[in-house]
């Protein structure tokens, strides 16, 4: 069921550039060849979900300064077995990492990205196959144990603080 949902999301997304097109093609292959594509125990690669959280005026985005990666990123992470959908996983991660409640601006993915997670003492290097959504978020920011900081930033500042992957997401969501 989740496999078919992800396949539909991947096929529905019109890539914004060559990188996203290559990532989408790779994600479709991984979806077919990985035994457990949504499990963090799947070696080499697994699917994740994230949400670019924007305020109601769509002037700012809530980003987290990720403790383990040392990067400013959108809230997101692993898909749990209890998540009813990939979008539900993205909204759960938004809530857990920022304290904000989110509503998807649309049911379709706003961006697709494959990025490497570096090796750590507790896990080998692997790929995150990230399905990204746009969510309008409300509530008060709360710092989670996964982050050094969480802040509302205007899009220009978010682009300056983020890496290329975040800048591509911001551009796709604009």
C-alpha positions in Angstrom: 0.0 0.0 0.0 2.7 2.5 1.0 4.8 1.4 -2.0 1.9 2.3 -4.4 1.3 5.7 -2.6 5.0 6.6 -3.1 5.0 5.4 -6.7 2.0 7.7 -7.4 3.7 10.6 -5.6 6.9 10.1 -7.6 5.2 9.8 -10.9 2.9 12.8 -10.3 5.9 15.1 -9.5 7.2 17.1 -12.5 10.9 17.6 -11.8 12.1 21.2 -11.6 15.6 20.5 -12.8 18.0 17.8 -13.9 19.0 16.8 -10.4 15.4 16.3 -9.3 14.7 14.3 -12.5 17.7 12.0 -11.8 16.6 11.7 -8.1 13.1 10.8 -9.1 14.3 8.1 -11.5 16.6 6.7 -8.8 13.8 6.7 -6.3 11.6 4.7 -8.6 14.3 2.1 -9.0 14.9 1.9 -5.2 11.2 1.6 -4.7 11.3 -1.6 -6.8 14.5 -3.2 -5.6 14.7 -2.5 -1.9 13.2 -5.2 0.3 12.1 -2.7 3.0 12.2 0.7 1.4 10.6 2.5 4.4 12.6 0.9 7.1 15.6 2.7 8.7 17.1 -0.8 9.0 17.2 -1.0 5.1 20.9 -0.8 4.4 22.1 1.6 1.6 19.0 3.6 1.2 15.4 4.2 2.5 12.6 6.6 2.0 12.0 9.6 4.3 9.4 12.3 4.5 9.8 16.0 5.2 7.7 19.2 5.3 8.7 22.7 4.4 6.7 24.5 7.0 5.5 28.0 6.1 3.6 30.5 8.2 0.0 31.4 7.3 1.2 34.5 5.4 3.8 32.3 3.5 6.5 34.8 4.4 8.7 32.6 6.6 9.7 29.0 7.0 10.5 27.1 10.2 13.9 25.3 10.1 15.8 23.2 12.5 19.5 23.3 13.1 20.0 19.5 13.1 22.2 18.3 16.0 23.8 15.3 14.2 24.2 16.8 10.8 25.1 20.3 11.8 22.9 21.7 9.1 19.8 24.0 8.9 17.1 21.7 7.4 13.3 21.4 7.0 11.7 19.1 9.6 11.6 15.5 8.4 12.8 12.0 9.0 12.0 8.3 8.9 8.6 6.9 8.0 7.3 4.9 10.9 5.1 1.7 10.5 2.3 3.5 12.4 2.2 6.4 9.9 -0.8 6.0 7.7 0.9 7.7 4.7 4.1 9.5 3.6 2.3 12.8 4.1 1.3 11.8 7.6 4.9 11.0 8.4 6.0 14.4 7.2 3.4 16.1 9.4 4.4 14.0 12.4 8.0 14.9 11.9 7.0 18.6 11.7 5.2 18.3 15.0 7.9 16.4 16.7 10.8 18.6 15.6 9.2 22.0 15.9 6.1 21.7 18.0 4.0 23.2 15.1 0.8 21.7 13.7 0.8 21.5 9.9 -1.8 21.3 7.2 -0.6 20.2 3.7 -1.0 23.0 1.1 -1.6 20.2 -1.4 -1.6 16.4 -1.3 1.2 16.1 -3.9 4.9 16.3 -3.2 6.5 19.7 -3.8 10.0 18.3 -4.2 12.0 15.0 -4.4 15.6 14.7 -3.2 18.2 12.0 -2.7 21.0 12.9 -0.3 23.7 11.1 1.6 23.7 10.7 5.3 27.3 10.4 6.5 28.6 7.5 8.5 28.3 7.7 12.2 29.4 5.4 15.0 26.0 3.8 15.2 25.3 3.5 11.4 27.0 3.3 8.1 26.6 6.0 5.4 23.4 5.7 3.5 20.9 7.5 1.3 17.8 9.3 2.3 15.2 9.2 -0.5 13.2 12.2 0.7 9.6 12.9 -0.4 9.0 16.6 0.4 5.7 18.4 1.1 4.7 22.0 1.7 2.7 22.6 5.0 1.1 25.7 6.4 2.1 25.6 10.1 0.6 27.1 13.2 1.5 27.1 16.9 4.5 27.9 19.0 8.0 26.7 18.2 9.4 24.1 20.6 13.0 22.8 20.5 13.3 19.0 20.2 16.3 16.8 21.4 17.2 16.3 17.7 18.0 20.0 17.1 20.3 22.7 18.4 17.9 25.4 17.4 14.5 25.9 15.7 13.6 29.3 14.1 11.2 31.0 11.8 13.3 32.5 9.0 12.4 34.5 6.0 13.1 32.7 2.7 16.2 34.7 1.9 17.8 33.9 5.3 16.7 30.3 5.0 18.4 30.0 1.7 21.6 31.6 3.1 21.7 29.2 6.0 20.7 26.0 4.1 22.7 23.8 1.9 22.0 23.2 -1.8 19.3 20.6 -1.1 17.3 23.1 1.0 17.8 25.9 -1.6 16.4 23.6 -4.3 13.4 22.8 -2.0 12.8 26.5 -1.3 12.9 27.2 -5.1 10.5 24.4 -5.8 8.0 25.6 -3.2 8.1 29.3 -4.3 
